[in-house]
Amino acid sequence: MDGEIVPWESATVHVMTHALHYGSSVFEGIRAYSTDAGPCFFPLEAHVDRFFDSAAIYRMQLPFDRSEMRNACHAVVRENRLEAAYVRPLAFHGYGQIGLNPGTAPARVVVAAVPWGSMHGKAAIEHGIDACVSSWQRIAPNTIPVLAKAGGNYLSGQLIHMEALRNGYHEGIALGPDGTVSEGAGENLFVVKNGVIRTPRVSGSLLAGITRDAVIQLGADLGCKIEEATIPRETLYTADEVFMTGTAAEITPVRSVDRAPIGTGRPGPITQRIQQAFFGLFEGTTPDRHGWLETVHAEVAV
Ligand SMILES: Cc1ncc(COP(=O)(O)O)c(C=O)c1O
């Protein structure tokens, strides 16, 4: 926290913290996987870059540089002796003067590490989840920048996710302002039809997911036809396969949308190949061709 390793109970902030009142924070979610070489980050550099991009969009001056942020991520996994971890870097405007202007409240930076299984649970990875199209749309361009992973954006995700849970689904899928498919509450979305894998374009009111990028690459490595496209809502009901991706959700098959089964109602063959290629990176059965893995340093360097 602010450059020091502190005990969990001491990682606290004042109630007048700007970000608590106005959502003025940016953050990341990064996984370190357990591998034969010890815990390994899955692309740490890409996450640190997105963290700095999010801060730049909000003109938030970070008191640490990229290599210090990377070292802090290594340090929290190492110091907590975690074999696998979900790492949460967070930068937020602290306490300055009351009022909207974040400039009076300097940015503070925290990196936390916790053990966390897959977002929707182990069974979801194996059998898939039931999703619904949300009555809440994603944030429109020129309202709040969606490419920034900012705390305030997640009010949208909370509404989408809570509505889905209330109605007996595991997750909600949001449409963008143009009525086409955007993404899940906290995941990107892929649709498979006649052997072609499609995912909404980055301009479609979604977070440019790092797992999404990796899946596009893994799909191409497997020889699949994979493309970014505009995805009409009704395509969800006629798809052969649908799956979601994210650092937290990993590769989660979707077995139904709005109670309509997808394909056979079980994870399809292409989803399973993508899952095998993805998890194989950590199990050692998929070569790390793109240099995504980074072993957690033995030495703590903050
Ligand atoms: C809204 C949203 N979309 C997509 C994703 C997936 O992004 P990533 O693969 O970088 O974790 C996330 C998770 O970070 C998210 O919160």
The ligand as an ORCA input file, in Angstrom:
! r2SCAN-3c Opt
* xyz 0 1
  C     -16.485     -5.447    -17.886
  C     -15.421     -6.443    -18.163
  N     -15.319     -6.952    -19.390
  C     -14.362     -7.852    -19.695
  C     -13.458     -8.293    -18.753
  C     -12.400     -9.262    -19.120
  O     -11.162     -8.608    -19.179
  P      -9.799     -9.370    -18.860
  O      -9.750    -10.543    -19.767
  O      -8.737     -8.365    -19.185
  O      -9.833     -9.749    -17.447
  C     -13.543     -7.787    -17.451
  C     -12.605     -8.215    -16.402
  O     -11.615     -7.571    -16.173
  C     -14.528     -6.834    -17.155
  O     -14.628     -6.339    -15.929
*
